[in-house]
Amino acid sequence: MRVTLLGTGDTTGTPTAGCDCDTCAEAHRRGIERTRFSVHVENERTGDSLLVDFSPDFRHQFLTREVPLPDAGIVTHIHFDHLDGLGNAFRLFDDLPIYAADETDPVTDESVAETVGRKYDYLDRVGVHPQPPLEPFEICGLQATLVPVEHPPLICYGLAIEDPETGAKLSLSGDTNYAVPDPSRAALRDPDLFLADGIVPASLCAKHPLGGDHHDDDGVPRTFGSKHMTREGALSLADELDASQTRIVHTAHFYPVDEAFEEPLAVDGEVYEL
């Protein structure tokens, strides 16, 4: 698998429009970006590729990165920074199958698959394929599994993608706090590459109205508020999953400038061969 990180930022990205904070200024100075989240996965054996989540920055990402347009896509949840780029499919594809979970969300009374189908019913060349969580399915010659995570109030999923020929494995935490259910942790375990949501460092929990949650033995919060992991939480989960390599994604421009571009925080354009 050839994995390209097209978008590694949170809902506003880095640099954030209209922001003159030190972190955004440093991103400008370095000429780097963290656009809204999206990951391109190419099966190099077959030449097929899939896209995990459809960033609003879809057009920019595909114009600036040397990756082919996807043959299929997976949508993890319905927040705009992961879904609204699907509108870019208009006039670009003859056929684009989209895979998403079939579990009904009590908040929306729809599954992710149903919401995608309803919202993009005008894209007649996009077909939605509902999938049961925790049941592997084939996509682009690879095996993918949607795994429930915790991103209240909406249902959200992480993802495990494996090459059945080579055994290479990519795991994505999805947007989640640290309370990932045990069956999902089992499905994500032992990845060659783990992409983990780590929106801010734990030190910033003091500035959140809800503070932090899921503290470790030293009292360090592994969840920022209720929706996302801290950097420390992401690394704790990576250790538990025995990840061979970890990149922290979905990061915000609130990282202090002296920490914002340090390892293992990812930036757009990174490529990994698994």
N, C-alpha and C positions, 0 to 999 in steps of 0.2 A: 504494500500500500504506500502510496505517496500522499502525504497529508500536508495541506497548505492552509495556514491560518489566515483567512481572508479578513476577518474582523475579530478583534480581541478586546474591544471596549464595552462599556455598559451602555445604558440607554441614551446618553448624550455624547459619548465618545470623547477621545482626547486627541487633539485639542477640542475643547468644547466651544461652540460658536458664541462669540461675544464675551469670552472669558479671558482675563489678563492675569490669572494666577501664575505663580512661578512654574508650576508643573506644565501648564498649557504653553507658556512662553518657552520652556525648555524643549518641549516637543516640536514647536515651530523651529527652534534653533537647530535641532538635530535633523529636522526633515523627516520625522517619523509620525505615524498615526496609530491610533487604536479606534478603528471604525466600529460600527455596531456588529454584533456577533454573527459569525458565519464561518463554517469550516468546509473545505473542499477535500474530498477523498477520492483518489484515483486508483482503480484496480489496474496495476501495470501489466498484469498477465492478459487481461481482456481488452484494455483500452477504454473501458467504461468508467464513468465517474459519477459520484453523487454529491449532493450539497446538503449539509446539515444546517438548517435554518436559513431563512431568506431575509437578509439584512436590508433595511431601507437604503443602505449604501451599495446595493447589488451592482448597479451600473458602474460605479467608480471602482469597485473591487475587481470586476472582470476586465475593465479597461487597463488596470494598473498591474495586474498579476498574470503571469504566463500560465494560465490554466484553461482547459476547455470548458465550454458550457456544460452543465451537468446533464446526464441521461435520466436522472431521477433525483428526488429530494425527500428529505425527512424533516418534519416540523415537530419540535419538542413541546411548544406551548404557544399560546395565542397572544402574548404581549407583542406590541407593534414592532419592537426592535428585533424580534425573531421571525416575524411573519410578513410584515407589510411589504417587504421587497418582492414578494411573489407576484405582485402586479407587473413587475418587469418582464414576466414571461410573455406578455402580450407581443405577438408578432416575432418572437425569438425562437419558438419551439413548434415543431410539428406534433409532438406528443411528449408530455412530461408527467410521468406518474409521481404522485406525492403520497408518502406514507406517513401516517399519524395514528395516535392511539384511539381506540374505540370506546374507552371508558367514559361514562357520562359524568360531567363535572356538576356537582350540586349547585354551584354558584351560577353557572350559565345555562344549566339544563341541556347542555350539548357536550359531546365529546370534542376533542381537538379536531378529529377528522371531520366531524359535522360542521364545526365552525369554519374550517378551511373551505369546505365545499360550498357553504352558504355565502361566505364573504367573497369568494372568487368564482361564483357561478357563471359569470360572464366570460371566463376563460375556457372556451369549449375544448381547447387542446390540453388542458390540465385535468387529469383524472385522479381522484382521491381513493386511496386504498387503506381502509381502516385495519388496524392491527391490534390484537390483544397484548397488553403489557406482559412482560416477562416470557413471551413466546417468541423464539427466534424466527426471522423471516429472511428470505433471500432478496438481495438487492444488488445489482451490478456485479454479480458473481461473488458477492461477499455475504456474510451472515450478520444480521443486525438484530439487536434486542432493545426495545424500549423499556426502561426501568423507572418505576415511580420514585420521585424524590419529594422534597418538602419546600414548596415555594408559595406559601399562603398569600391570598386566599384561593388562588387558582390551582388546578391540577397541572403538574409539570413533570417532565420526564428527563432522565439522563439516558445515556445510550452506550451500548457496547457494540463494536464492529470488529469482526474477526475474518481473517482470510482462511477459508477451510483447507486450502492447499499448503500454506506456509505456517499457519498457526499464529501469524502476526495479529496483535490485538491493540485496538484503540478504544479507550474509555473516555467518556465525557460525563462530568457530574451533572450537566444541565444547570439551570438556575435553581439553587437550592440552599437551604440552611444546612447545618451539620447533621440534622436528624434524619439522615438517609436510612430507609428501612433495611433491615438485615437481608431480606431476599434480594434487594437491589444491590447492596454491597457485594453479595456473593457473585452476582452476574457481572459486576464491574471489576472484580478482583484480577490481579496479575496482568495488568496491561503493560505493553511495551511503552506506550505513551498515554499519560493521563492528563486531560485538559480539565482543570478544576476552577470553578467559580470562586474567586477571592476578591471581592469588590473593594475592600479597604483593609489596611492593617488593623489589628485588634485595638491599638491605642486610640483609634477614632470612635470606638463604641461609646466613650464618655460623652460624645457630642450628639449621639442619636437619642431621640425622645424615649425610646424603649431600652436604650443601653445595649448590652450584649447578652448572649445566652450560650448555653452548652459549654460551660467553663471547663477547662482542663484541671488537672490536679494542682496546678499553681495559680488557679484563678483567672487564667487568660481566656477571654471569650472566643469561642470558635464560630459563633454566629453574630453577625452585625444586625441588630434589630430583630427581625423575624424572618427575612426573606433570603438572605445571602450569607455565605460563609465569609469569615475574615481570611486574610492571608494565612494566619496561623491555623485556622480551621481547615483550610484547603490542604495545607501541608500535613496536618494530622491525619486527614482522610487518606491522603496519598500514601502515608506510611502504613496505615491499616490495610490498604489494598495491595501493598507490596508493588507499587508502581516502579517500573524500571527508570522512567523519566517523567517528570512533571513540569507542566507549564501552567502558570496561573493566568486565567483569562477573565473576561467580563469585569475588568478593572476600571475604576473611576478616576477622574482627574483629581480627586481629593487626596490621593497618595501624596505625602510630602515630597517635594522635589528631590530630596536626597535619597529617597527610597523608590521613587516612581519608575526608575529604569534599571533597577537592580535585579539580579537573578532571584527567583525563577519567573519573574513577570514577563509575559510574552508581549510582543508587538506584532503588528500586521506584517504579513509576508514571510514569516518563518515557514520553512519546509522541512518535513521529516520523512525519511524512508524507513518503513517498518518491514 
